Amino acid sequence: MENYRIRKLIIYYFLEDRSILMVEPKMVNSGTMQGAFLNRQMVLKQDGSDMPFEPSDFRVGLDIGLCGRAIRIYDTDEYTRAFFNNVGQPQADAQSCPEDAFVTSCKPIPPKKDPELLEFLEKKLGGGRVPSQKQFLDHDRKVLRFYTQSGDL
């Protein structure tokens, strides 16, 4: 069922020394190693220019080659958007991240409810709904009575 897996990463770019940190958020029971994907270091572009990555290389909607992987950037945080707006290079709107077979298999499937089967099982276990006429006759002449006193509060 699972031929591929899309892994979500958070990329931190440090302006002071042009280093990159890539972290994968932890997902319970995913079966893969998670955490630091790339420790903080300066990474050179894979296009043969031997230049480090610059902030302008990271744009929403672009695919970048980083550490032998194809990475698509689909969103940024508000600080990054504000930074690029101040520089005069606004980021594109956020895109949706595609889902792989693992993510879709983790979504709970609501069980189908069969009211007739449910009533049958309840009656078989000794419970179930009591017909309204029987319930009316069982509680005939049984009244809850409350005595109160009125006065100024």
N, C-alpha and C positions, 0 to 999 in steps of 0.2 A: 504494500500500500504506500509506503513512504520511499520515493525515489530521490528526493532532495529535501533539504531543510533550509529555510530562510532564517538566518540568525540576525536578530536586531542588536545593533551596537550603538554605543554613545561615543562620539569622537570629541575629544577635548583638544583644542589647538591653543598652545601657549605662545602669545605674541612676543614675550621677552626673549625667548631663545629658539623660536620656531620648532619646538618639539611637539610631538603628537602622543596622546594617550588614548587608547581605545579599550572600552570596558563593555562587557556583555552583562546586562542585568540578569540576576538569577531567576530561573524559572523552575518551579518545583516539578520533580519527576520527569525531566526532559531527557535524561540519559546522555547528556553531553557535558563536557567540561565547560565551566562558566567562570566569569570573573574577568581578570585582566587579559585581554586579547593581545594587546601590544603595550608593553611598558613605555613610560615616557622617554622618548628619544627623537632625535631629528631624523626624518625619513626623506630619502632622495626620490625624485620622480622616476618612474620606470620608462620614460620616453627617450632615454639616452642623453638627456641634457645635463645630468649630474647636478641638478639644482634642487634645493629642498622645496617642500611644499610651502606655498604662500597662502594667506587667507583667501585670496581671490580664486584659488583652485577649488575651494569648497563652496558649491552652489547647490541650492535645492533643485532637484530634478536631474543633476548630472551623475554620470557613472565615473568613478575614479578607480584607478588601479593602485591598490595599496597592499604591500606585502604579499603579492601574488594572488590577491583576491579582487574580484569586481565588486565594488561597493556603491550602492545607490543611496544618495542623500535625499530623504523625503521630507524632512522638517528640521527646524532649528528652534532654539529657545528665544525668549523675548530680548534678552541682552544681545544675542548675536544679530537679531534683526535690527535692533537699534544701532549697533556698531556699523553694520553695512549701510544703513540709511544715512548715518553721519558721514560716511566715506563717499556717499553718492552712488552706491551700487546696491539698490534694494534687492532683497531676496525674493524669489518667487513664492507664491502661496504654497501652503503645505499640501502634500500629496498623500494618498492613502497607501499604506504598506500592504503588499499582497500577502495572502495567507497560504501556508503550505499545508500538507496533509496532516502533520502533527497538531497544528493549532486547531484545525477543524475537528480533529478527533477528540480534543480536550473539551470541546463545548458539550455541556450536558444536553441530552436528548430527553425532553419531557415524555413521561410514559403516557400512553393512550389510555383514557379512562372509559371503561365500559360500565355504565350505571347498572345494567341488569346483572352483570357478573359480580359487581361490588355488593349489591343487595343480596344475591345468592350466598356469597361467602359470609356476609355478616349474619344472615339467618342460620347458616350451617354452624357457626360458632356460638349460637345462642343469643345473638343480639339482633340488630336490624331495626327497621322502622315498625312502629306499631300503627296499625290503621287508625285513622283519626276517630272513628266511631267507637272503637274499643277503648281508646285512650279517654274519650269523653265519659264513657260509662264507668271506667275504673276510678276516675276522680270525681264522680258525681257526689255532691253534698260535702265535699272536702273543700274548705274555704280557709284561707289565711286571714287572720283577723289581727289588726293592730289597733291598740287603744292609744289615743293621743290626748294631749291637753293643750288648749290654746291659751295664749296669754301674751302680755307685752314682753318683748325680748330686749 
